[in-house]
Amino acid sequence: MPARRMPYPPIEPYEHGMLAVTGPHRVYWEQAGNPSGLPVLFLHGGPGVGASAADRRLFDPRRYRIVLMDQRGCGRSTPHASIEHNTTWDLVEDLERLRTHLAIDRWVVLGGSWGSALATAYAERHPEAVLGLVLRGVFLMRRQEVDWFYREGANALFPDLWEEFVAPIPARERDDLVGAYYRRLTDADGGVRLAAAHAWCRWEASTISMRGPFGHGSDRFVEAAARIEAHYFLHGGFLERDTQLLDDAHRLADIPGVIVQGRYDVCTPMRSAWALHRAWPASRLDVIPDAGHASSEPGILEALLRATDQLADRLT
């Protein structure tokens, strides 16, 4: 059996900075790879997770000008864990500000999980700026997707872990776990916020991969990830309507793209990837038969590397 493909070698940024956007926010950005290469923007998940050094390794550094950004309130962006002036459309316009700041005419956009929703929203609003899309673990911010993971669906596969997740919430509040957690994640007591953040992120980290649970992160990481995720999920991603991203997929008609989806993705089940693929004929759907949600799963990683290589072949 052939060896699994590994990501590109580690690289360091050749430039980084902080970009002032609206409200109190300043977002961190960096560039790596070839300054004269094909521009590509990586969009992390969450919302609220932040980018990492591993994300640079999805792209051939000889061929790509690799741009990473920490979205509002997370990673190296400031203020930390802030949900003020933090909506999908704020983030979409941050991407345009960054593109202009870096003097990039058009770029490839790669987003996974929540990043796939943000990439889709951005490409639908600014199709003229997007050369190609790579989406992994498709999330369209529909109520049915949030309910699957936080109300009824995933709990049938992980009843033991679900019991741990709901344990901190009194029975009378369990009909709306996102709302119940949001109240605790925005509590005035730091101890209440931190306990809720760890419980929230432990549930996600325990279900993300077929290879077993992930570590769910430091106090600083979970504070931003849980608080910002609950903020977005409680407010329906701040979309104009529940099916907006799917309804507007016709705006992607001229954008080539690849959707990478684990067959056994419990966090973002395949029905959303399938629906988007059918609404976006220019896309190719790569279903990974032995994978869940995490980008580090071998089949998903290979498909992402293949997709970025093929887009570079096509666009350069």
C-alpha positions as CSV (number, residue, x, y, z in Angstrom):
1,M,0.0,0.0,0.0
2,P,1.5,3.4,-1.0
3,A,2.6,5.7,1.9
4,R,0.3,8.5,2.8
5,R,1.3,11.9,1.5
6,M,2.7,14.4,4.0
7,P,2.1,18.1,4.1
8,Y,4.7,20.5,2.8
9,P,7.7,21.3,5.1
10,P,7.3,23.9,7.9
11,I,8.0,27.4,6.8
12,E,8.0,30.8,8.6
13,P,6.2,34.0,7.5
14,Y,8.3,36.5,5.5
15,E,5.9,39.3,6.6
16,H,3.2,39.9,9.3
17,G,1.3,42.7,10.8
18,M,-1.9,43.9,12.4
19,L,-4.7,45.5,10.4
20,A,-7.1,47.9,12.0
21,V,-10.7,47.1,11.0
22,T,-14.0,48.4,12.5
23,G,-15.0,48.7,16.1
24,P,-12.2,47.9,18.6
25,H,-10.7,45.2,16.4
26,R,-7.2,44.7,15.0
27,V,-6.6,41.5,13.1
28,Y,-3.4,39.6,12.7
29,W,-2.2,38.6,9.2
30,E,0.9,37.0,7.8
31,Q,2.4,36.0,4.4
32,A,4.6,33.0,3.7
33,G,5.9,31.1,0.6
34,N,6.7,32.9,-2.7
35,P,5.9,36.6,-2.7
36,S,5.5,36.4,-6.5
37,G,3.3,33.2,-6.3
38,L,-0.4,32.6,-6.7
39,P,-2.1,34.3,-3.8
40,V,-4.1,32.1,-1.5
41,L,-6.0,33.0,1.7
42,F,-6.5,30.4,4.4
43,L,-9.6,30.7,6.6
44,H,-9.6,28.9,9.9
45,G,-12.5,27.3,11.6
46,G,-14.5,27.9,14.8
47,P,-15.3,30.7,14.5
48,G,-12.8,31.7,17.0
49,V,-10.1,29.0,16.6
50,G,-7.3,31.0,14.9
51,A,-4.8,30.0,12.3
52,S,-1.7,27.9,13.0
53,A,1.7,27.2,11.5
54,A,0.4,23.8,10.2
55,D,-2.1,25.7,7.9
56,R,0.8,27.1,5.9
57,R,1.8,23.5,5.0
58,L,-1.2,22.9,2.8
59,F,0.3,24.9,0.0
60,D,3.4,24.5,-2.2
61,P,5.6,27.4,-0.9
62,R,7.4,27.6,-4.3
63,R,4.1,28.3,-6.1
64,Y,1.9,30.0,-3.6
65,R,1.9,33.4,-1.8
66,I,0.2,32.1,1.4
67,V,-1.9,34.5,3.4
68,L,-3.2,33.6,6.9
69,M,-5.4,35.7,9.1
70,D,-6.7,35.3,12.7
71,Q,-10.4,36.4,12.5
72,R,-11.8,38.9,15.0
73,G,-11.3,38.1,18.7
74,C,-9.1,35.0,18.3
75,G,-5.5,33.9,17.9
76,R,-3.2,37.0,17.8
77,S,-6.0,39.4,16.9
78,T,-7.2,41.9,19.5
79,P,-9.2,42.4,21.7
80,H,-9.1,38.7,22.7
81,A,-12.4,36.8,22.8
82,S,-14.4,39.9,21.9
83,I,-17.9,39.4,20.4
84,E,-18.5,43.1,19.9
85,H,-18.7,44.1,16.2
86,N,-18.1,40.4,15.4
87,T,-20.4,39.0,12.7
88,T,-20.0,37.1,9.4
89,W,-20.3,40.3,7.4
90,D,-17.7,42.1,9.5
91,L,-15.4,39.2,8.7
92,V,-16.2,39.2,5.0
93,E,-15.3,42.9,4.8
94,D,-12.1,42.3,6.8
95,L,-11.0,39.9,4.1
96,E,-11.6,42.6,1.5
97,R,-9.7,45.1,3.6
98,L,-6.8,42.7,3.8
99,R,-6.8,41.9,0.1
100,T,-6.6,45.7,-0.6
101,H,-4.0,46.2,2.0
102,L,-1.8,43.5,0.5
103,A,-2.4,44.8,-3.1
104,I,-3.8,41.5,-4.3
105,D,-6.2,41.6,-7.2
106,R,-7.6,38.1,-6.9
107,W,-6.8,35.1,-4.8
108,V,-7.7,31.4,-4.1
109,V,-9.6,30.9,-0.8
110,L,-9.4,27.8,1.3
111,G,-11.6,27.3,4.3
112,G,-12.5,24.4,6.5
113,S,-15.5,23.9,8.8
114,W,-16.6,27.4,9.8
115,G,-14.0,28.6,7.4
116,S,-16.0,26.9,4.6
117,A,-19.0,29.0,5.6
118,L,-17.0,32.2,5.7
119,A,-15.3,31.4,2.3
120,T,-18.6,30.7,0.7
121,A,-20.1,34.0,2.1
122,Y,-17.1,35.9,0.9
123,A,-17.1,34.4,-2.6
124,E,-20.8,34.9,-3.0
125,R,-20.5,38.6,-2.0
126,H,-17.2,39.2,-3.9
127,P,-17.0,36.7,-6.7
128,E,-14.8,39.0,-8.7
129,A,-12.0,38.7,-6.1
130,V,-11.9,34.8,-6.0
131,L,-9.9,32.7,-8.4
132,G,-10.8,29.4,-6.9
133,L,-12.2,27.8,-3.8
134,V,-11.3,24.8,-1.7
135,L,-13.8,23.9,1.0
136,R,-13.4,21.2,3.7
137,G,-16.1,19.9,6.0
138,V,-18.8,22.1,4.6
139,F,-20.8,24.2,7.1
140,L,-23.6,26.4,5.7
141,M,-24.7,27.9,9.1
142,R,-28.2,26.5,8.8
143,R,-30.3,25.8,11.9
144,Q,-30.5,22.1,11.1
145,E,-26.7,21.9,11.2
146,V,-26.4,23.6,14.5
147,D,-29.3,21.5,15.9
148,W,-27.6,18.3,14.7
149,F,-24.5,19.0,16.8
150,Y,-26.1,20.8,19.8
151,R,-29.6,19.4,20.1
152,E,-30.4,16.1,18.4
153,G,-28.2,14.0,16.1
154,A,-24.6,13.7,17.1
155,N,-25.7,12.7,20.6
156,A,-27.0,9.4,19.2
157,L,-23.4,8.5,18.2
158,F,-21.7,9.8,21.3
159,P,-24.2,9.4,24.2
160,D,-21.4,9.1,26.8
161,L,-19.7,12.3,25.7
162,W,-23.0,14.0,25.3
163,E,-23.8,13.2,28.9
164,E,-20.6,15.0,29.9
165,F,-21.5,18.0,27.7
166,V,-25.0,18.5,29.1
167,A,-24.0,17.8,32.7
168,P,-23.1,21.5,33.6
169,I,-26.5,22.7,32.4
170,P,-29.6,22.3,34.6
171,A,-32.4,20.1,33.1
172,R,-34.7,23.1,32.7
173,E,-32.3,24.8,30.3
174,R,-31.3,21.8,28.2
175,D,-33.9,22.4,25.4
176,D,-31.5,25.2,24.2
177,L,-28.0,24.2,25.0
178,V,-26.4,26.9,22.8
179,G,-28.3,29.6,24.6
180,A,-27.6,28.0,28.0
181,Y,-23.9,27.9,27.3
182,Y,-23.9,31.4,25.8
183,R,-25.2,32.8,29.1
184,R,-22.4,31.1,30.9
185,L,-19.7,32.1,28.4
186,T,-20.7,35.7,28.8
187,D,-21.1,35.6,32.6
188,A,-19.4,38.3,34.7
189,D,-17.6,35.6,36.7
190,G,-14.4,34.4,34.9
191,G,-14.5,31.0,36.6
192,V,-18.0,30.4,35.2
193,R,-16.9,31.4,31.7
194,L,-13.8,29.2,31.8
195,A,-15.6,26.1,33.0
196,A,-18.2,26.5,30.3
197,A,-15.6,27.1,27.7
198,H,-13.7,23.9,28.5
199,A,-16.9,21.8,28.5
200,W,-18.0,23.3,25.2
201,C,-14.6,22.7,23.5
202,R,-14.2,19.2,25.0
203,W,-17.4,18.0,23.3
204,E,-16.2,19.4,19.9
205,A,-12.7,18.0,20.3
206,S,-14.0,14.5,21.3
207,T,-16.1,14.1,18.1
208,I,-14.0,15.8,15.5
209,S,-12.0,12.8,14.2
210,M,-12.4,9.0,13.6
211,R,-8.9,8.7,15.0
212,G,-10.1,9.6,18.5
213,P,-10.4,12.7,20.8
214,F,-8.1,15.7,20.3
215,G,-6.8,17.8,23.2
216,H,-9.3,20.7,23.5
217,G,-6.8,23.5,24.2
218,S,-5.5,26.0,26.7
219,D,-7.6,28.4,28.8
220,R,-6.9,31.2,26.4
221,F,-7.8,29.1,23.3
222,V,-11.1,27.8,24.7
223,E,-12.2,31.2,26.0
224,A,-12.2,32.6,22.5
225,A,-13.3,29.5,20.6
226,A,-16.3,28.7,22.8
227,R,-17.5,32.3,23.3
228,I,-17.3,33.3,19.7
229,E,-18.8,30.0,18.4
230,A,-21.8,30.3,20.8
231,H,-22.2,34.0,19.7
232,Y,-22.4,33.0,16.1
233,F,-24.6,29.9,16.5
234,L,-27.1,31.7,18.8
235,H,-27.5,34.4,16.1
236,G,-27.7,32.1,13.1
237,G,-24.4,33.3,11.8
238,F,-26.0,36.7,11.2
239,L,-27.3,35.6,7.9
240,E,-30.3,37.3,6.3
241,R,-32.1,34.0,6.1
242,D,-31.3,30.4,7.2
243,T,-30.6,29.1,3.7
244,Q,-28.8,32.2,2.4
245,L,-25.4,30.5,1.6
246,L,-27.1,27.7,-0.3
247,D,-29.6,30.0,-2.0
248,D,-26.8,32.3,-3.3
249,A,-24.6,29.5,-4.6
250,H,-25.4,30.5,-8.1
251,R,-23.0,33.4,-7.6
252,L,-20.2,30.8,-7.5
253,A,-21.0,29.7,-11.1
254,D,-17.7,30.9,-12.6
255,I,-15.5,29.9,-9.7
256,P,-13.7,26.5,-10.0
257,G,-13.6,24.7,-6.7
258,V,-13.1,21.5,-4.8
259,I,-15.1,20.3,-1.8
260,V,-13.3,17.8,0.5
261,Q,-15.7,16.0,2.8
262,G,-15.2,13.1,5.2
263,R,-17.9,10.5,4.8
264,Y,-18.2,10.1,8.6
265,D,-18.0,13.7,9.6
266,V,-20.1,14.1,12.7
267,C,-19.5,17.8,13.2
268,T,-20.6,18.9,9.7
269,P,-22.4,15.9,8.1
270,M,-22.1,15.3,4.4
271,R,-25.6,16.4,3.5
272,S,-24.4,20.1,3.4
273,A,-21.4,19.3,1.2
274,W,-23.8,17.4,-1.1
275,A,-26.3,20.2,-1.2
276,L,-23.7,22.8,-2.0
277,H,-22.1,20.6,-4.7
278,R,-25.4,20.2,-6.4
279,A,-26.0,23.9,-6.3
280,W,-22.5,24.7,-7.6
281,P,-21.8,22.7,-10.8
282,A,-18.3,24.1,-11.1
283,S,-17.3,22.3,-8.0
284,R,-15.8,18.8,-7.6
285,L,-16.8,16.8,-4.5
286,D,-14.1,14.5,-3.1
287,V,-15.7,12.2,-0.5
288,I,-13.1,10.6,1.8
289,P,-14.5,7.2,2.8
290,D,-12.4,6.7,5.9
291,A,-12.5,10.2,7.5
292,G,-14.4,12.4,9.8
293,H,-14.1,16.1,10.2
294,A,-10.5,17.0,11.1
295,S,-8.2,18.3,8.4
296,S,-5.3,16.3,9.9
297,E,-7.0,12.9,9.0
298,P,-4.8,11.3,6.4
299,G,-7.4,11.1,3.6
300,I,-8.6,14.6,4.1
301,L,-5.0,16.0,4.2
302,E,-4.1,14.2,1.0
303,A,-7.2,15.5,-0.7
304,L,-6.5,19.1,0.4
305,L,-2.9,18.9,-0.9
306,R,-4.1,17.4,-4.2
307,A,-6.7,20.2,-4.5
308,T,-4.2,23.1,-3.9
309,D,-1.7,21.5,-6.3
310,Q,-4.3,21.1,-9.0
311,L,-5.5,24.7,-8.6
312,A,-2.0,25.9,-8.9
313,D,-1.6,23.9,-12.1
314,R,-4.8,25.3,-13.5
315,L,-4.4,28.9,-12.5
316,T,-0.7,29.5,-13.3
